[in-house]
């Protein structure tokens, strides 16, 4: 299967938030009641029922002001920490590269939310005492994409800031766009996500440094995320297996020596001189 | 030293001594019950083969059982402390007191337990060095389990992500440590021929004087017999 990528050209985004609504509509996610806090950004953060939203940022460089808009959502890392820590298989890496999510399989442990280098998954706590919860995040419209359609947000984007397709084609497009932007007076234009964390399947064309958009400049895979399944689990199996073997050997040795022991009880006179392990 | 007590059952009319008080036995079995439930339900997340159990209704039941058992687990030492504070602090003090006899025990443990040799073991207190080691590990992992467990239970989303991930890792390492000890513990009390009486002690509270003399000589002479003299003096 070919590798897919969703390319977000932030320089074309008009912040209409059509993608936000298309996402809610397709996935039947409820609206959130919000209050005006002096910004167009609404809602102010991702939520368990808001998987994607437009963020607004002000940036000044070289005497030039930019109002930056960005579609903030799951970046679908190729080296996805959330997939590595998920104990139930609710999060999986699709063969085409995106990170799928099965809500039914999620047991609410929140390991993914804690391991994500971008802080994307949101936990919907159903009962804090019993720990009942569900994670949620963008799943790249897994139902649409695996049936040959584009994600709902891409389908709806009026200025064509969102594009979806084969990864190498998207990378070529992104690089071309960066050159165009540079020629048009955006010297800081760049591609974000070509190599970060093995390649992000939501890749950005930016006109300012990543940090100006609220993205980490160099996202890092959390060390502890790989420790669990790669080190601790195998270590536990090996240690347990060795213990079983050790105890079994001890049992065999004990059974043999117990006979000697009973004999020595019958004739207790001389202490056996320090005779070491019987072979 | 007294002779070996392997064939206790064959000798009737054994003098019995109280090894574990009712408080100790109840606390032990409550701890045992909580630990096995926690281990069983925790394995759903640890072992990939058990993943199906972590999903759906059984997953919800496991999640609830793990939390309920965690409360019982935290309560077990409190039962011991409140019901029998004297024995609690005595055992605690014993577990932290290590001397030449303990190192001697460790040195001879293999010969003794694998080859059934006696006579070379230094006399032990209420707990031998192995039991002390078990107790110390239980104390350390108890706090690790409780702290990291509470972080994962109530700190979700509000503690720093690194602390949460560290808690998962420490919780898992504590599981490995305790499971290894648990296996050794079960093996020694249920399988090992020299230790048959120790499980009786945990059910009925008593062991034969002979067993006590062989395995816990110091405790027998310094604590049990001295107590007995006190009783005699009073009457």
HADDOCK unambig.tbl for C-alpha pairs under 7 A between the chains (distance, minus, plus):
assign (segid A and resid 87 and name CA) (segid B and resid 45 and name CA) 5.52 0.50 0.50
assign (segid A and resid 88 and name CA) (segid B and resid 51 and name CA) 5.73 0.50 0.50
assign (segid A and resid 88 and name CA) (segid B and resid 54 and name CA) 6.69 0.50 0.50
assign (segid A and resid 105 and name CA) (segid B and resid 55 and name CA) 5.61 0.50 0.50
assign (segid A and resid 107 and name CA) (segid B and resid 54 and name CA) 6.89 0.50 0.50
assign (segid A and resid 107 and name CA) (segid B and resid 55 and name CA) 6.30 0.50 0.50
assign (segid A and resid 107 and name CA) (segid B and resid 59 and name CA) 6.74 0.50 0.50
assign (segid A and resid 114 and name CA) (segid B and resid 161 and name CA) 4.73 0.50 0.50
assign (segid A and resid 114 and name CA) (segid B and resid 164 and name CA) 6.73 0.50 0.50
assign (segid A and resid 114 and name CA) (segid B and resid 165 and name CA) 6.75 0.50 0.50
assign (segid A and resid 115 and name CA) (segid B and resid 161 and name CA) 6.76 0.50 0.50
assign (segid A and resid 130 and name CA) (segid B and resid 63 and name CA) 6.84 0.50 0.50
assign (segid A and resid 130 and name CA) (segid B and resid 64 and name CA) 5.42 0.50 0.50
assign (segid A and resid 130 and name CA) (segid B and resid 67 and name CA) 6.96 0.50 0.50
assign (segid A and resid 131 and name CA) (segid B and resid 63 and name CA) 6.93 0.50 0.50
assign (segid A and resid 131 and name CA) (segid B and resid 153 and name CA) 6.73 0.50 0.50
assign (segid A and resid 224 and name CA) (segid B and resid 165 and name CA) 6.27 0.50 0.50
assign (segid A and resid 224 and name CA) (segid B and resid 166 and name CA) 6.80 0.50 0.50
assign (segid A and resid 228 and name CA) (segid B and resid 169 and name CA) 6.45 0.50 0.50
assign (segid A and resid 236 and name CA) (segid B and resid 176 and name CA) 5.71 0.50 0.50
assign (segid A and resid 240 and name CA) (segid B and resid 180 and name CA) 6.47 0.50 0.50
assign (segid A and resid 243 and name CA) (segid B and resid 180 and name CA) 6.73 0.50 0.50
assign (segid A and resid 250 and name CA) (segid B and resid 114 and name CA) 5.56 0.50 0.50
assign (segid A and resid 253 and name CA) (segid B and resid 114 and name CA) 5.53 0.50 0.50
assign (segid A and resid 253 and name CA) (segid B and resid 115 and name CA) 6.45 0.50 0.50
assign (segid A and resid 254 and name CA) (segid B and resid 113 and name CA) 6.95 0.50 0.50
assign (segid A and resid 254 and name CA) (segid B and resid 114 and name CA) 4.67 0.50 0.50
assign (segid A and resid 254 and name CA) (segid B and resid 115 and name CA) 5.44 0.50 0.50
assign (segid A and resid 254 and name CA) (segid B and resid 116 and name CA) 6.48 0.50 0.50
assign (segid A and resid 257 and name CA) (segid B and resid 115 and name CA) 4.85 0.50 0.50
assign (segid A and resid 257 and name CA) (segid B and resid 116 and name CA) 5.98 0.50 0.50
assign (segid A and resid 258 and name CA) (segid B and resid 115 and name CA) 6.85 0.50 0.50
assign (segid A and resid 258 and name CA) (segid B and resid 116 and name CA) 5.71 0.50 0.50
assign (segid A and resid 261 and name CA) (segid B and resid 116 and name CA) 6.23 0.50 0.50
assign (segid A and resid 261 and name CA) (segid B and resid 117 and name CA) 7.00 0.50 0.50
